[in-house]
């Protein structure tokens, strides 16, 4: 009984993850810990073996292998090139500043140090927007679309190139078009669906994820950057990637680098901040940085755009 009580939850986890059955509270919250479930399944296999329950041990070991197969590819990969030949490089930096002016100032220093071309900022209220300007982000990246909102519901985009705001996006989110060097037109979205902490919030989060635009075979190259409150174990994020996108961290083998929480040990850290690029792009590198003042880490992806 003890052996099977340990094994059956592992088997259920495999079924939920394999068939994308994580919609609905609390599965949407639990599925983010699939990397930890690998260790849990291995522990269940060891306990079952010590209890001399061979069948239970075999099932637990099979569950561990299946869960590892879902997770391990995120640690594999390497730089890729753009479809149809190399175009301009684009450094995209994204960070949730946690409604903290101190984190906003640290983000500006990071953008300057990394020579970011585009910066996506989430949880922007009026005080954070002023802190970004005081720190000189508008001078460093003069193209900007800023939508501050109370309670951290605002977002902002800054870029070296002029930005043209796109209308019709979710209130508090921002999106803009630009042209970089001799490359194609790009379309950047600052993304921040609220976390699915309860059943009602999960429905809003799911609707926001599904409302994000698909990438296309032609036209502007779309890039989504922000705090998605989702990991690659969420079916909603995988469905988004199936719409002609790739996750930059996953592409270069950095998909297990946690981004939240950065300022404490509990809950266990997960990867919810992403740069998601049109699959026509190549991904050259991805780095994750601590951001003093925020509970999120910043993510910098160097993309290679297709030829214009």
C-alpha positions, -999 to +999 in steps of 0.1 A: +000+000+000+028+025+009+046+017-023+016+023-046+005+054-027+039+069-037+038+056-073+003+064-083+007+103-080+038+100-102+018+081-128-010+106-127+016+134-132+029+117-163-006+115-178-015+151-170+018+164-185+017+141-215-018+149-226-019+186-216-045+181-189-032+208-166-060+234-173-079+243-142-069+251-107-048+237-089-032+217-118-020+249-135+000+257-104+013+222-097+025+214-132+053+240-130+071+216-107+075+188-133+113+191-130+110+183-093+086+155-100+114+136-118+133+134-085+100+125-067+094+096-091+130+083-086+126+085-048+093+065-051+112+039-072+138+036-045+113+032-017+093+006-036+125-013-043+134-012-006+099-025+003+105-053-023+076-042-044+090-049-079+061-039-100+057-006-081+094+001-085+093-005-122+063+018-127+079+045-107+111+042-126+092+044-159+074+075-146+108+091-138+121+083-173+089+098-189+091+130-168+128+133-176+120+131-213+098+161-210+123+181-190+158+172-203+156+187-238+155+221-222+191+216-211+202+207-247+206+228-278+229+255-291+230+286-312+209+286-344+208+308-375+179+326-390+157+311-417+170+319-452+203+334-441+217+356-414+203+391-409+209+417-382+214+407-346+188+419-320+193+419-283+160+416-264+160+422-227+129+415-206+122+420-168+094+422-144+105+450-120+080+441-093+067+477-091+100+487-076+119+519-087+151+504-074+147+475-098+138+499-126+171+517-121+190+484-120+173+474-153+185+506-170+221+499-158+218+463-172+204+475-205+234+498-208+259+472-199+244+445-222+238+470-251+202+458-254+183+469-285+148+463-271+137+463-235+103+449-223+093+459-188+064+445-168+047+458-136+051+494-145+033+519-124+037+557-127+065+557-101+084+530-120+079+549-153+095+580-137+123+559-123+131+545-158+132+580-173+153+594-144+178+566-149+182+575-186+164+546-204+147+571-227+180+586-237+196+552-242+167+537-261+147+567-275+119+546-291+094+540-264+058+530-257+049+533-220+016+524-204+019+528-166-010+514-145-017+513-108-011+480-090+017+471-114-006+463-143+013+485-168+040+476-193+066+494-214+087+489-245+120+508-252+141+504-283+170+519-302+148+522-333+117+543-335+086+524-323+051+526-338+025+516-312+000+488-321-035+495-310-060+469-298-038+450-273-050+441-238-052+471-215-019+477-197+001+456-222+020+473-251+030+462-285+049+481-312+065+478-347+100+488-357+126+482-383+161+472-373+191+480-395+187+464-429+165+436-415+128+430-418+101+448-398+097+434-363+067+434-340+074+432-302+048+425-275+054+431-238+035+402-222+022+398-186-008+377-180-017+376-143-008+345-124-034+317-123-036+316-085-072+305-083-099+292-106-111+326-118-076+339-124-067+307-142-095+313-167-083+349-173-047+337-177-057+310-202-077+336-222-048+360-222-024+333-235-048+323-262-053+359-273-016+364-281-010+367-319+005+338-339+037+342-358+033+342-396+053+329-425+055+364-440+053+399-427+067+414-395+088+391-373+069+388-340+087+386-307+069+381-274+089+391-243+078+392-207+065+374-176+042+348-189+035+332-155+039+299-174+066+273-179+072+249-207+052+223-188+020+244-193+000+231-222-011+267-229+025+278-235+033+248-256+002+256-277+015+291-282+049+278-294+031+255-319+019+287-336+053+292-353+073+304-323+103+291-303+113+297-268+148+313-268+160+297-236+148+262-247+165+267-281+200+272-267+197+247-238+190+273-210+154+263-205+159+251-169+174+284-157+149+297-131+137+333-132+113+334-102+115+338-073+149+354-072+148+368-037+138+338-016+140+300-015+103+292-013+084+284-034+109+264-054+122+285-084+107+281-118+112+295-153+083+319-161+100+348-179+106+342-215+117+357-248+096+339-275+106+345-310+092+339-345+107+306-356+122+324-386+147+339-362+179+323-350+188+323-314+225+330-307+225+332-269+205+336-238+216+350-204+198+354-171+207+382-147+198+391-111+179+423-108+183+440-073+149+450-059+128+426-080+117+390-073+123+382-109+155+378-129+160+396-162+163+376-194+185+387-223+182+369-257+204+376-287+183+369-318+194+367-354+167+382-376+161+368-411+174+389-440+152+418-449 
